[in-house]
Amino acid sequence: MTTTSPTARRSAPPAAPPRRTTSMRRRTPQAWLFLAPFVLFYAAFMIGPTIWMVIASFFNTSTVRSGLGSFAGLDNYLEMFSRDDFWSSLWHTLQFTLYTVPPLVVLSFVLAVLTNRAARGQWFFRLAFFLPFILPSATISLIWVFVFTPLNGLWSLPGRLLGLEPGNGVLSDPRTAMIGIAIATIWWTIGFNFVLYLAGLQEIPRQLYEAAAVDGASAWQQIRSVTIPLLARTTALVILLQIIASLKIFDQVYLMTSGGPGNSTQVALGLITDTAFTDNRIGAASAASVLLFLIIIVIAIVQQLISRAGAKREEAS
């Protein structure tokens, strides 16, 4: 009987990866067959309209006449840069993003940590926090318009109990209208981020918390040293998705305030919609859409670069 020495075992070359079998090659056409409906749908309703939007931004396209219209060159873009309402709509969009992204990231993380630590009733908290997210935007808007009603809304209930006179209302005051929309949005969409964080928490091994507890770490120290670092990728994903969603805000604003009062809540997509379907200027609206698209791309790239730089610093330390 021959034996192989440990040195021979260590020096043996690694086994070559298995080649693709004939059955795997035969499955490739079947995979494309199943993907075909989605690819066609995506090309017809996403890629195609996007290409047409970019082309129309260089023409005087209108809804009252067929075709692209006369060639305008960069006139539509120059017009948008010179319009005060375009810049104000971008500022309102950024303002909404600043109002919603930090609370949605922090609150969803806190709620996920508390739910994950709950000994009983986790199903109830999951249902309670995620249930508003499945409601349509029209339902959410109607609920919060009623809540913010000056005379009979729930928002003014504490004032009525204290005998105070009702004010103008949250949505009818230019100083608080955007804050009211942000509050409604946070209540509506926090469940999505909550589920992402909860899924990430359940992937963290319990042994890490037990080892930290043995070393004398408190609950906060465990969260700071174990939970937050291990959820860094989830946090980066939540921030990116939330920034993109906030920059594309439209439904709540249109249904709750229609851009008012006094255009104090007119956001970028609201301006684009008014330009396209009220002013019948598809070309100018397409130029504004392209500019908003570029802004979202730049912000997403910057956020990803910052996240990767932070991850590299953590790995180096």
Steps between C-alpha positions, in 0.01 A plus 500: 500500500639837399452810709516865408706729716355824637749694286369332188145576600580869551688528173222343295354751253144613561229323313381672185151650516236286336418588144155590387310189417288450194183521710600843628553621143157372409343694786633836377237545224230402748623765744487767231151381409382561856680836515359617166167642634678714761770613254238601243290677762804683639617605154154616393407696812837606647786508250291613204328795675833605654667517158200688359514745794866581431426554130191714569700726733677641191173578316197723552278198555143572607188306588287706260682388187643170379864427448805643670450853370775741404856453614583710806852392580593594855230767532284285728792440735601867501140594575489269801824644635352850472164420664467587868222246552729222377764583761239546772350159416846344531544669836162372623596150385830525687316638802265204500797264469670658803176475699439132425826309443663537847181413697417209272849353542531556876144414602483188286828380652380565855166328441671201339741463794218523754286251308788258460562510877133451589444165668132482403271650241755557224234418240282783631776760475595384153141529387443836670811666355471354149123525452490870397752434223259278306235774486479709180615860499144629452387331821797634696440849368133498596582374848754772568296777343232410754758485780626849412154654465501815720157461664429126518837338435681285752800736480299778663349273767753596773435867433126453521536314828705790636246753377730656237370658181567293187771636274525506123585133482824326417437460126363851450805675646800541263738462794368159609343347188814312394554380857147358502564313174827368643324373815243317289773349283703382798196329651419343163840369385686418820382138478711428190826606665390325817473168314845545342660567837313214664622259234856621554471461878385142469814416300730607786609194702375501858840376615646845436257660745560224754877549476460876539277447804758268655761774453275736695359703212172677569204498261606832346862383466379186322299711258791738441771234465311210342168606346590827330826377336341178374203692358717753316411356157130494587519861617672605177226327299223660707651847462542461125147372442352765725685787332386387156140456619499843667639675193215345297228625736174583323190310614470635855565858392250488215227341710553691825591854390524506116824693542350766724449710690666756277723238330671437833486123440546494123757224440697413188263231372205731565660770284572245228139380504360854482737591217408190299123474550392850604728706277502222234879530464637147487843615379561733793366241746732237348798733549405546866463122534847441357649754742325336795619159381860624484472650849375168639782310326766738636362483856482119483860476378625737771314304768646173376853644496460626856367161615785311335759739648351446846502122451866507398592705804323250726678207334836676533443569870 
